Amino acid sequence: MFKPKFARSATRSVVFASLLCGAASLLVLPHAALTQPAVAARGLPDFTDLVDQVGPSVVNIRTAEKVSSRSNSGPMDEEMLEFFRRFGLPMPNMPRQPRPRQDEEPQSRGVGSGFILTTDGFVMTNAHVVDGADEVIVTLTDKREFKAKIIGTDKRTDVAVVKINATGLPAVKVGDVGRLRVGEWVMAIGSPFGLESTVTAGIVSAKQRDTGDYLPFIQTDVAINPGNSGGPLINMRGEVVGINSQIYSRSGGFMGISFAIPMDEAIRVSDQLRATGRVTRGRIGVQIGPVSKDVAESIGLGKPIGALVSGVEAGSPADKAGVEAGDIITRFDGKAIEKVADLPRLVGATKPGSKSVVTVFRRGVTRDLGITIAAIEPDKATGKAAEREDNPKASAAAQQIGLSVTELSDAQKKELKLKGGVVVLAATDAAARAGLREDDIILSIANTEISGVKDFDAVLAKADKSKAINLLYRRGEWTQYALIRPAR
């Protein structure tokens, strides 16, 4: 009772003081006050017309999956685990209760959002909304429901396209992300916590935010919560400029920082998904890292730009082109590589088989090398095919950085030609921000090779958690480093 009263009293005091100050200024400087030029007042934007315009194009997406006799986790477990995975919380050790055999009965799995991309029924959403679903139900704002077919998903960008059998649908207008400005008002429509057609608004906080392998995200302060995933981010012209995908949170709830997939990137992915059901990306076969200021100055590069080549895959396009370990790639097809994340995005967006030019800085000399782009192989499913523990327990040290891991099976070690390592069951919080995800295979941590879970826990327990921890991990045919940074 006391706090609200104090807040109201404080408000009255501030207003009263402001009025007194204003009166004093008028008494002392009446002529100046009268001659000051009028400043145009800017009111808050009105989103009502935008809601009427774009609202009918936004859909609710429900998913379900069939529970086999071997499944022993309930739908609530899955919803909670998805919540922890997507919103920055360490994975809990949830007890799993046996369930009766229900081979044919679809069980509710989750709720998300999406939007109508074309009038003939193509709908765009997040890959994580429909990933693993046996049934996808799309509900329009007029309450019509359709069973949707998954056309394709791309986990790297978290983009998915599904199709419903309907025509004459209200499709969205796609905006130009290049025109989007920091500070600009934007709006989101979705189904947070299953509350359909919920509208929230805010501003663009930043652009080109590096939080993913291939995506420079749009950062906003628009309220995004579980269920908003896959919904549109809309500018004041009623155009969709992004897909709401994830948030940064230490509590699991919205904390004023949300991220959207830029629509230009999403359209490139969706075009491939609609054409072939999959996304093909280019690769050149190098392992890269950032260029530090000290290194740049010591080798004569000047400023820390480009991508430092730490390894070249034998027989790869880079190897054939003459790229060497220690080179710094500063340009790709004439486009500057300002930071290390720029290179995989540019290469990935290049059509396999095309000829490109990489500019490298080597021992004080800049040179151009011709290179033929190869196709990156799809990620191999490793962890899901593994023989896993029924109830894996993450150590306290692993939970602290948002990791849950399990052993590699003997069959996996033989197939992948590995002596040791651990499979990531879940990556949240700091681990997720570092780019790790489910089914990655961690080979070493803090420059120490690990043979299994015991080694992993022992090395991690000794590591200094106040500093960035390096992990060497394998994803598909690629081996690369990640830096897990402590939360601040």
N, C-alpha and C positions, 0 to 999 in steps of 0.2 A: 504494500500500500504506500510505503514511504517513497519508493523510487519513482513511481509514476507522478506522484505529487510534486517531487523535486524537479522532475523533468519539465512538468508544465510550468512550474514557478520560474525555472531558469529560462524557459522560452519567453514568458512574459517580460522578464527582466531585460533580455536581449532586445526584444522589440521596443520596449520603453526607452532603453538607452539609445537605440538607433533613432527614434523619433526626436529625442532631446538633441542628439548630435545634428540631426537634420535641421531642427529649429535654430540651433546656435549658428549653423553655417548661413542660414538665411538672414539672421539678424546682423551678422558681421559683414557678410559679403552679398548683399541683396542684388547689386548691379551685376556682379560676376555670375551669380546664379541665373539671372534672367537672360544673360547673353551667351551662356554655354550652348553649343550646338546640340540639337536633340539626337540621341543615340537610338537607332531603330531597335526595338525590343524583339527578341527572337523567342517565340513560344515553342513549347514541346511539339513534336510532330504528331499528327493524327493518323493512326494506323487503320482506321475503320474501313476506308476504301480499299486498302491493300488486302485486308482480311477477306472482304467480299470478292475481290478479284482473284486471289490465289488460293483461298481456303478450299474451294471445291476440287482443286487439283491435288490436295494432300490426302493420303490414305493411311489407314491403320493396318498394321500387319501383325497377324497372330501366327505362331508356328507351333507345330506339334511333331513328335517323333514316336514311332512304335517302340514299345518296351519289350525286349526279348526276355526269355527265361533266364538269361545270364545277367541281365541288368539288375542291379541292386540299389539303385539310387532313384529317389522319387523326384517328381517334377519340382517340388519346392527346393530340393537340393540343387537342381540344375539352375533354377532362377537365382538362388543365393550365390552359387559359384560364379555365374555370369556377372552378377552385381559386383562381386569382389574383383573379378578379372578386369572389368572395364573401368572401375572407378577408384583404382589406386589404393586398395587395402590388401594387407597380407592374407594369403589364403588360409582359411581356418581348417582345423582338423574336424570336419563334420562327420558324426557317426552315420553310417549307411545301413539302413534297415532292409532286410530281405523283403521282396515283394512277390506276390503270387504271379504265376505265369499269365502274361497278357500279350501274346504274340501279335495279335491283330488290332488291339485297341490303341489308337493314337492318344498320347498323353500330352497335355498342355505343356509347352516348353518356354514360351516367352512372348513379349509384346514389343513391337517396334513401330517405326514410322516409315513412310516412303512418299513418293510423289509421282504423278503421271507424266511420263516423258513424251509420249506420243498419243495421238487421239485413238489409235488402234490397239491400245492396251499394254504398251511397254511401261513398266514401273521401275524406278530406280530406288535403291536403298543401300544400306551397309551390308557388306559380306557377313559380318558377325551376327547380323540379325537373322539371316536365313541359313547360315552354315550348319550342316548336319541335320536340317529339318526334313522330315518325310512328308509333311503337309504344310502348305503355306496358304493362309486365308487373308485375302485383301478386302477390306471394308471401305467403301466410299462414303462421302459425307451424306449422301442420300440414303444410307443404310443398306445399299445393295452389297451382297457378299459374293466373292468369286474365289474359287480354288485357283491358285496361281502355279504356273510351271517355272521352275528356276532355269533361266536361260544360261546363266553363267555367273561365277563369282571370282573375284581377284583379291586374295588375302593381303597382298603387298600394299594395295591402295585402299583396301576395305570397301570396295565398290561391288555391288551386285545388281543384276537386272533380272526381273521376273516378268512373266507375261500372263495377262488375263484375257479371256475371250469376251471382249466388248469393243464397241466402236462408238464414235462420236463423243469421246471423253474429253473433258477440259484439261488440255495439256498445259504445262508451265511454259513460260518464256525464259530462255537461258540468257543470262547477262554476261557482260564482258568483265572478267575478273581484273583485267588490266586497268579498268577505269575505277575500280574500288579504291577508296582512300581511307587511310587511318583516321578515325574520328567520325566516320560516316555512320548514320543510323542504319541498323539492320533489324530484321524481325525473323523469328523462328515459329513454325507451327508444327506440332507433333502430338504424341500421346504419352507424356511423362506419367509413369506409374499407371498406365492404362487409361488416363484421362484424355479422351479423344478431343482433337481440334483445340488444343491448348495453345494460346498465343503468348509469346514472351518477346521482349525487345531489348536492345542495347546498342552499343557502338562497336565498330571494328577497333580492336585494341592493337593489333599488329598484323603485318603480312609477312609471308615467306618465313614462317616460324618452323624451325627444324625440329621435328619430333618423330619423323618416320624415314624409312629407307628411300622412298621415291617421291614423297610429297612435301612441298612447302605449305604448311597449313595456314589457314586464316584464323587468327585468334580474336575472340570477341568476349564481351562480358554478358552476352545473352544467357539467361538461365536455361541450362540444359541438364536434364536428369534422366535416369533409366527410363527408356521408352521413347525418348526424343531421337534416339539413334536412327539415322536414315532419313530424317525429315529435312526439309529445305531451309536454307538460310537465304533471306529475301532482302533485296535492297529497296530503296524508297520509290523505285520505278516499277516495282512489282515483278522484278526479274530474279530468278534463282541464281545465286552466285556461289553457293557451296552446299555440301551435304554435312549436316551436324553429325559428328562422329564420336568425339570423346571429350572428357574434361580432365583437368588437373585437380586432384583433391587429396587432402590428408585425412579427411573424415569420412569419405564415401559420398558426401552430398556436394551440391554445387557451392563453389567458393569464388565465383566471379571470373573464372578462367575456363573457357571452352574453345574447342577447336573444330573447324569445318574443313572438309576436303574441297579445294578449289574446283569450280565447275568445269574449267577448261581441261584440267587433268581428268576429271570424272568422265567427261564426254569422250575423250580419247579412249579411255578404257571401255566405256559402254559400247562404243562403235565396234571394237574388236569382239566383245562378248556377244553382241547381237549377230555379228557376221560368222564367227567360228565357235563361240562358246568358251573361248579361252583367250588369254592375253599373251602375245609373243613380245619378248623384249630382247634388246641387243646386249651383247657382252663382249669384252675384249680380253678378259683373263688376267687381271692384275689385282693384287691386294694393295690397298692404299691406306694412308693415314694423313692426319693434318700436318701442316708445316708450322712449326713454332717460330716465334719472333727471333729467338736466338739462332736457330738453324738458318733462317732466311738471311740474317745479317752476316753470318759466318761464311756462307757460300756465295755471297754477292748477289742474291736475289733481290735484296732490298726490303720488301715488305712480305709478311707471311700470307702468301696467296698460293693457290694451286693444291694439288693432291700429291703427296709423297708416295712413290711406288716402293712398297716394302717387299714385294715378291711378284714374280711373273710366272704364270702357269706354263709349263713346258708344252710346246706345240700350239699354244693359243694364238689368237690374232695379234696380241701385243708382242708375243715372243717372235712371231714371224716378221713383224714390222720393225723389230730392233729396239723395242722398249727395254730398258734395263732397270734392275733394282737400284734405287738411289736417285732415279730420274724424278723430276717434279713436273707433272703435267699441268701446264698453265692455260692451255686452250684446247677446245675440242670443236672441230669444224668452225674455227674462227670465233667461237663463243668463249669468253673468259671464264676460267674456273676460279672464282673468288674464294670458295671454301670447299673442303673435301667432299661435302654432300652434293655439290653441283655435278660432279663427274658421273656418278651412277645414274642420276636422273637424266642427263643428256644422252648418255650411252643407251640407257634403257629405253628411251623414247625413239631411238634410231632403228629403222627397219633392218632386220638381219639380212646380210648379203650385200648391203650398200657399202660403198667405199667412202671413207672419211679421212680426216687429217687430224692427228694429235700433235700438239706443240709441246715439246719437253725442254726443260732447262737442265743441262748436264755439264757439270764442271765449268761453269761460267759462260757457257755458250747455249743459245737457243736454237733449236732445229725442229723442222717439220717432218713428221713421219707418216707415210700413207698406210692405212690400215683397213682391212675388210671386216666388217662387223659380223659376229657369229650370233646365234640364238642362244639365249640362256635356257637351261634345262629346267623343267618344272621341279618344284621342291618335292623331294621324296618323302612319303609318309613314313616316319621312323617311329615316333613315340606311340602312335595309336596301334601300330602293328606289333608293338613290343609286348612281352609278357610282363605285366606290371603287377605291383602289389595291390591287393584289394583295398587297403586303407593306408596309403603311404603317409608317413609322418615327417613333416619338414622340421629341421632343427631350428632352434631359436635364432642362430646366426643367419640361416637361410631366410627365415621369415622376416628378419630385420631388413633385408635388401629386396624382399618381394619375390623370392624364388622357392619353388617346390620341385624336387628332382627325384628320379628313381634310377635304378641300375639299367645298364645296357644288357640285353640278353646275349647269350653266346652266339645265337644265330645272327643277331645284328652286328656283333663285332666281326664275325666272319664275312658277312655280306659287305660291310663298309670298310673292311680291312683296318680295323682299329684295335689297339691293345687295351684301351680303357676309355673312361669318360662316363658322363651321366646324362640322362635325357631329361629335358625340362618338361615337367608336367604342367606348370603354370608360372607365368611371369606377370607380376603386378608391381605397382609402386616404382621404386628406383630401377628395378630390372627391366620393367616394361618401358620406362623412359629411355633406357639405354638401347632399346631396340630388340631385346630378347623376346622370344615368344615360344609358345608350346611346340614341342618336338625338336627344338634346337638341341644339339649335342655339345655339351661343355667339355672341352679337352684339357684345359688348364685354367688355373685361377691364381692370380698374383704371381705369374711367371713360374708356377709349379704344376707339373703334370699330375693328373689325378687318375686313379685306377677305378674308383667307384665312389659310392655315396660316403663311406667312412672317410676316405681321403678328402673328398669335397668338404665335408663338415669340419674336419680337422684343420685344413688350410684356411678355410673361411673364418673359423673361430680365432685364428691367430692374426688375421689381417687387420690392419689399422682402418677402422670404419670411418675415421674422420677424413680420410683421403680417398681419392678415386681408386677403385679396385679394377684391375684389368682382367678380362676373361677372354680366352681363345675358344671360339665355338664354331661348330660346323652346321651349315644349313644347306641341305641338298648336296651339291658338289662343291660348295664354296666354304672356305674356312676364313674367318675374319675375327678381328678384335672388337670388344665392346668395353666401354668404361662405365662402371656403375658408380655414380656419384652419390654421396650421402645427402639426405634431405636436410635443408637448412631452415 
